Amino acid sequence: MAAPGGHGAIGPFPPDVEDSDDAREEYDRLRRRVLRSMPYGLYVVGSRHGERRNGMTLNWATQLAFEPKLVGIGVERTAFTYELVRDGAVFSLNTIAREDRAIVRKFTKPVDVDPEARTLNGFGFRDGVTGAPILDLAVAYLDCEVRQEVTCGQHALFLGEVVDAAFQRDEETPLLRMEDTRMDYGG
Ligand SMILES: Cc1cc2nc3c(=O)[nH]c(=O)nc-3n(C[C@H](O)[C@H](O)[C@H](O)COP(=O)(O)O)c2cc1C
C-alpha cells in the first residue's frame, strides 16, 4: 500500500536506514506499526455550523491542558467535519459504550440528519450548550468551543475549551477503545 500522499516512504529517516527505496519503505512500514500500536480511545465527534450537523468517528483525541480545560482533536481537512468545526467553531466529543461498538461504522462519512426526528443516521441527539450535537447514547460528552486551529499536513488540530461536560449513563460503563475493534487509523 502506498504511503499517504502516494510518494513512497515519508522521511525523515534515521541514520541507520540504508540509502535505498527498499530500506526506506521497510522503515516506513515499521514506523507505521509503531504509530498504530499507540493505545487510543474511540469517539464520535459532533459538529455544527448553522443548521448543518455531522457526526464522525475519531480516535485522535486527547486532553491538552488543565487550565484552561483544553482538548484536541485531529481532523482530516477534506472531511465534512473539518468544514463544520472550522466554520462553526464548536465540537462535541462523545464517548461510546463498548457494547455500542457497531456505531463507529455508521459515522465514517457525512451522516443523514433528520431535524424533525432529531437523529443523525437514526441515532437520537440533542444540541449541547455550544449547539454541537450530542448523541443520546453517548456515555459522556465534552462540549467544546474552538480556541485554536493548527494545520498538521492533511489534518488540522482543533483545540477546544470544554464549556460543558456530563455523564449520560453510568460512569462505570466500559468505554469503547480502538483495540475493541478490528479497525485502525494512524501510522
Ligand atoms: C476507527 C476509525 C478512526 C478514525 N479516526 C479518525 C480521526 O482521528 N481523525 C479523522 O479525521 N478521521 C478519522 N477517521 C475517518 C473519519 O471517521 C471519516 O471517515 C472521514 O474523516 C470523513 O468524515 P466526514 O463525515 O466528516 O466527511 C476514522 C475512521 C475510523 C473507521
The ligand as an SDF file (V2000), in Angstrom:
LIG
                    3D

 31 33  0  0  0  0  0  0  0  0999 V2000
  -11.6550    3.6290   13.5270 C   0  0  0  0  0  0  0  0  0  0  0  0
  -11.6210    4.9390   12.8060 C   0  0  0  0  0  0  0  0  0  0  0  0
  -10.9500    6.0260   13.3730 C   0  0  0  0  0  0  0  0  0  0  0  0
  -10.9070    7.2600   12.7200 C   0  0  0  0  0  0  0  0  0  0  0  0
  -10.2270    8.3000   13.2940 N   0  0  0  0  0  0  0  0  0  0  0  0
  -10.1930    9.4930   12.6410 C   0  0  0  0  0  0  0  0  0  0  0  0
   -9.5090   10.6010   13.2230 C   0  0  0  0  0  0  0  0  0  0  0  0
   -8.9660   10.5220   14.3120 O   0  0  0  0  0  0  0  0  0  0  0  0
   -9.4920   11.7600   12.5220 N   0  0  0  0  0  0  0  0  0  0  0  0
  -10.0960   11.8900   11.2970 C   0  0  0  0  0  0  0  0  0  0  0  0
  -10.0300   12.9650   10.6990 O   0  0  0  0  0  0  0  0  0  0  0  0
  -10.7470   10.8620   10.7380 N   0  0  0  0  0  0  0  0  0  0  0  0
  -10.8190    9.6840   11.3840 C   0  0  0  0  0  0  0  0  0  0  0  0
  -11.4730    8.6280   10.8140 N   0  0  0  0  0  0  0  0  0  0  0  0
  -12.1200    8.8460    9.5000 C   0  0  0  0  0  0  0  0  0  0  0  0
  -13.4460    9.5510    9.6710 C   0  0  0  0  0  0  0  0  0  0  0  0
  -14.3020    8.7760   10.5230 O   0  0  0  0  0  0  0  0  0  0  0  0
  -14.1920    9.7880    8.3590 C   0  0  0  0  0  0  0  0  0  0  0  0
  -14.1890    8.6490    7.5850 O   0  0  0  0  0  0  0  0  0  0  0  0
  -13.6580   10.8830    7.4860 C   0  0  0  0  0  0  0  0  0  0  0  0
  -12.8570   11.7890    8.1550 O   0  0  0  0  0  0  0  0  0  0  0  0
  -14.8050   11.6230    6.8120 C   0  0  0  0  0  0  0  0  0  0  0  0
  -15.6330   12.2630    7.7480 O   0  0  0  0  0  0  0  0  0  0  0  0
  -16.8010   13.2890    7.3690 P   0  0  0  0  0  0  0  0  0  0  0  0
  -18.1200   12.6130    7.6250 O   0  0  0  0  0  0  0  0  0  0  0  0
  -16.6590   14.4460    8.3090 O   0  0  0  0  0  0  0  0  0  0  0  0
  -16.6040   13.7020    5.9290 O   0  0  0  0  0  0  0  0  0  0  0  0
  -11.5430    7.4040   11.4550 C   0  0  0  0  0  0  0  0  0  0  0  0
  -12.2210    6.3120   10.8990 C   0  0  0  0  0  0  0  0  0  0  0  0
  -12.2650    5.1030   11.5560 C   0  0  0  0  0  0  0  0  0  0  0  0
  -13.0050    3.9540   10.9290 C   0  0  0  0  0  0  0  0  0  0  0  0
  1  2  1  0
  2  3  1  0
  2 30  2  0
  3  4  2  0
  4  5  1  0
  4 28  1  0
  5  6  2  0
  6  7  1  0
  6 13  1  0
  7  8  2  0
  7  9  1  0
  9 10  1  0
 10 11  2  0
 10 12  1  0
 12 13  2  0
 13 14  1  0
 14 15  1  0
 14 28  1  0
 15 16  1  0
 16 17  1  0
 16 18  1  0
 18 19  1  0
 18 20  1  0
 20 21  1  0
 20 22  1  0
 22 23  1  0
 23 24  1  0
 24 25  2  0
 24 26  1  0
 24 27  1  0
 28 29  2  0
 29 30  1  0
 30 31  1  0
M  END
$$$$
